[in-house]
Amino acid sequence: MIDTFKKLFVFGRESRLDKAVATVQSSATLAPVQAMQSAGDWLAQELRRAEHRRDGLAIMRAIDNDLRSILEGAMAGMLEAKTNHARLNLLLQTTVPFCAVILEAYTEALRRDMVELARKPANAPLVQASVANWLYWIGRDHVVRFVREPKMDRLPWHEIGPAAEFALSLGGTFASKIARPDGEAGRLQKQLSHLVLLSRTLTPDLQGRQLLIADRVADTLASFIKVSDKHSSQTPFGQANSDDNPPTMLTRMPTQALVQGRGLFYGLEKTLMELVALENIITSQGKVPQKMNADEYLEVAETLVVIKHLKNRWSGREVKRQAERKAISGSLTICYDFGAIRRMVVQATQETKTRTNETTIERAMVEDVSATGVGLQLNKHTGWLKVGMLMGVKTDKDVNWRIGIVRRAIARGQGQMVAGVQLLARDPESVRLTRRANVSQWDMVSDHQSWDNLLGLYLRPDPLNENSHLLILAKADLVAGKTYGAPATREGDLAFRVVSQQEIGADCVIYRVERLATVAGDTQTSAKRDSSS
């Protein structure tokens, strides 16, 4: 009799739900790798026992936030790892199976329980929340696999579309749920929109950290995608068939959607506008907004490189390489750090007895070359390489340095890095730019104006820089529309008017300028006249 009552009433024993929550919360207190191993092993055991149980979705919903917290810690660690290839690999080796077992648990629970739960109208929010969580883990699984091995794996759209449509049709009409994206139905649409962006975001052109940054951008802007049950000029993206091909631009309503009387269609126009707005904010403020950079692991230059890529991908523009790479073997000298590069250019182009012993000069192996850049292999790398940083490149035959900017930085392990460098100019010159100094009357010792000197690099028109005049400075010290003098250049005294800020690099700012006709010795007069306007 006592045993019968123990089966009917649980005395002092934890329920499966409570035990699951306690187990995952305990795992969440560990470091990311140990946390994922602990929670993943437990969940794998539960999967083997869950075949005939009907509480899978309830348990997964209860532990979902803690599982996400564990994963977010690991993905933040990947961003923080930067060039630490061993740490990145360790996190990926644990993160990929962790996401896979969670996705499998959700998939199996939905297959067992979703239809039965949906029979009761009151369960509509539960089903929608479960599908939204499932979509979240589909996205996480896809991202971490892509970071580990960038290849064009497809998301399971043959399952995503029907499951989302089924869940959104509960608790009201399909059209009304889409028209008012609030509550669990709204969260489901947001996760669905994120997957739409991911299908147009992750490409082998991005590597490592750049993929994680792209994922953050997509997550931040996913809510701006317009979702509709009607194909129109505002929502032209959709699936033509029930396969794994992602939503693409459609010219008309698919036959299958017409027959079934419903479908999901997406508009990316507002999302693209917000992406451009995000780029402008980062450029003007010189930092990544806290909303997508709370941990402060994202760097301005690298984020802007990713956004430039996404603008092309999301708008459907096909981007081709400027020039084909050719594999070669050899070595050359490189110099990093803006100040060191400028000083080395001075030594190479000006008659001076001063010689500096720069610690940022080293040899690099050449892997490939193209008409516009060079691929370098850096051995015994010490962690200085960043996407967007300036780099001086010099072959043994060169007199002057060539100036480039790092576009790719990929860790290979054992202290080895691969750098893709886009060349900007073959014959740079170090220049001293003048501007009127901000000096108070109390600091004036005479009636003459004081002048600041800004040290920079001048890149003359070259096919490598689209035949533009460029000025490169360490900081954003120039103002668009203003004129600056450059006395005593190799062509005499020059004056430049700033047209625009072309790019913010990791350790520099690049400006597009126009050269003005000047009278010898009159560069400071020109700058003074402009500063008073």
Beta strands, then each sheet from edge to edge (+ up, - down):
strand 1: 226-228
strand 2: 237-238
strand 3: 248-249
strand 4: 265-267
strand 5: 326-336
strand 6: 361-369
strand 7: 373-378
strand 8: 390-394
strand 9: 402-413
strand 10: 416-425
strand 11: 429-436
strand 12: 451-459
strand 13: 469-473
strand 14: 483-489
strand 15: 492-504
strand 16: 509-516
sheet 1: 1+ 4-
sheet 2: 2+ 3-
sheet 3: 5+ 6- 7+ 10- 9+ 8- 5+
sheet 4: 11+ 12- 13+ 16- 15+ 14-
end
